[in-house]
């Protein structure tokens, strides 16, 4: 049984958002937790905001693999020695009210728990129309046609055991497709995956750095990986 959560937050100039995010974590997550805020460069405006916040449970970690969310998340994964890891975005796009229930599902024997926008009870609010359509189609086609165990494989809001993370060689080189890669590889290895309905809404402060046409091929790589594994083993 696990007794706490390690929360990894990749940041890039999130000084406007980070305090609100940390306050929301404190308010909504009752499970004991340690927070790793992973930044790219020493001038990032997130750093003084975190230092001013002054909580021992919040640790600043410098990205050691190079600029970008993917490298920040990888750095955060490695900073965690053992236990359970949750990836949270600094823009408060995911409602954290479900985190304690996600943790319960981990302790019920699951290796990954996915926050799902597209299952019954989940919600997806805002964001570019075309991006939303493509994401929903990809997720639901894998669920209904391939039998993948979550309605929402592309969502970054996932909780993992460190055992899963340590078993997978990460090949992604873009960004948030990392969560999809881990999920489809873990499923191919026989790890248990569960899901809970969650709510995602478009960021209200700052600017999204998601570029659909740049990242779409990276997601499709892992989409077809999942299809091939299902059809051909």
Long-range contacts (C-beta under 8 A, 24 or more apart in sequence): 1-107, 2-83, 2-84, 2-103, 2-106, 2-107, 2-161, 3-32, 4-31, 4-32, 4-33, 4-34, 4-83, 4-84, 5-29, 5-31, 5-32, 5-33, 5-34, 5-83, 5-84, 5-85, 5-86, 5-99, 5-103, 5-159, 6-33, 6-34, 6-36, 6-80, 6-83, 6-84, 6-85, 6-86, 7-33, 7-34, 7-35, 7-36, 7-85, 7-86, 7-87, 7-88, 8-36, 8-38, 8-73, 8-76, 8-77, 8-79, 8-80, 8-85, 8-86, 8-87, 8-88, 9-35, 9-36, 9-37, 9-38, 9-76, 9-87, 9-88, 9-89, 9-90, 10-38, 10-63, 10-69, 10-72, 10-73, 10-76, 10-87, 10-89, 10-90, 11-37, 11-38, 11-39, 11-44, 11-46, 11-72, 11-90, 12-39, 12-40, 12-44, 12-46, 12-69, 12-72, 12-209, 13-44, 13-45, 13-46, 13-206, 14-45, 14-46, 14-49, 14-90, 14-91, 14-206, 15-44, 15-45, 15-46, 15-48, 15-49, 16-205, 16-206, 17-90, 17-91, 17-92, 17-203, 17-205, 17-206, 18-46, 18-49, 18-50, 18-53, 18-90, 19-49, 19-52, 19-53, 20-92, 21-88, 21-90, 21-91, 21-92, 22-50, 22-53, 22-55, 22-58, 24-92, 24-96, 25-88, 25-96, 28-95, 28-96, 28-97, 28-99, 29-96, 29-99, 29-100, 30-100, 31-99, 31-100, 31-103, 33-57, 34-59, 35-59, 36-61, 36-76, 36-79, 36-80, 37-61, 37-90, 38-62, 38-63, 38-72, 38-73, 38-75, 38-76, 38-79, 39-63, 39-72, 40-67, 40-68, 40-71, 40-72, 41-67, 46-90, 68-175, 69-175, 69-176, 69-209, 70-172, 70-173, 70-174, 70-175, 70-176, 70-178, 73-178, 74-170, 74-178, 77-162, 77-165, 80-162, 81-162, 82-162, 83-161, 83-162, 84-159, 84-160, 84-161, 84-162, 85-159, 85-160, 85-161, 85-162, 85-165, 86-158, 86-159, 86-160, 87-156, 87-157, 87-158, 87-179, 88-157, 89-156, 89-157, 91-203, 91-204, 91-205, 91-206, 91-208, 92-203, 92-204, 93-157, 93-200, 93-201, 93-202, 93-203, 94-155, 94-157, 94-198, 94-199, 94-200, 95-198, 95-199, 95-200, 95-201, 98-196, 98-197, 98-198, 99-159, 101-196, 102-159, 102-196, 103-159, 105-194, 105-196, 106-159, 106-161, 108-194, 109-192, 110-192, 110-193, 110-194, 111-160, 111-161, 111-163, 111-164, 111-186, 111-191, 111-192, 111-193, 112-158, 112-159, 112-160, 112-161, 112-164, 112-182, 112-183, 112-186, 112-191, 112-192, 112-193, 112-194, 113-158, 113-159, 113-193, 113-194, 113-195, 113-196, 114-150, 114-152, 114-153, 114-155, 114-157, 114-158, 114-183, 114-193, 114-194, 114-195, 114-196, 115-152, 115-155, 115-157, 115-158, 115-195, 115-196, 115-198, 115-200, 116-150, 116-151, 116-152, 116-155, 116-195, 116-196, 116-197, 116-198, 117-151, 117-152, 117-155, 117-197, 117-198, 117-199, 117-200, 118-143, 118-151, 118-152, 119-150, 119-151, 119-152, 119-195, 119-197, 120-197, 121-197, 122-151, 122-152, 122-197, 122-198, 122-199, 123-197, 123-198, 123-199, 123-200, 123-201, 124-199, 124-200, 124-201, 125-199, 125-200, 125-201, 125-202, 126-201, 126-202, 127-202, 128-212, 130-212, 131-210, 131-212, 134-212, 134-216, 138-219, 138-223, 142-223, 142-226, 142-227, 146-226, 146-227, 146-230, 147-230, 148-184, 148-187, 148-226, 148-230, 149-187, 149-193, 149-194, 149-195, 150-183, 150-193, 150-194, 150-195, 151-195, 152-195, 152-198, 153-180, 153-183, 153-184, 153-226, 154-179, 154-180, 154-219, 155-179, 155-198, 155-200, 157-198, 157-200, 158-182, 158-183, 164-191, 167-191, 172-218, 172-222, 173-218, 174-214, 174-215, 174-218, 175-210, 175-215, 175-218, 176-210, 176-215, 177-215, 177-218, 177-219, 177-221, 177-222, 180-219, 180-222, 180-223, 181-222, 181-225, 184-222, 184-225, 184-226, 184-229, 185-225, 187-226, 187-229, 188-225, 188-226, 188-229
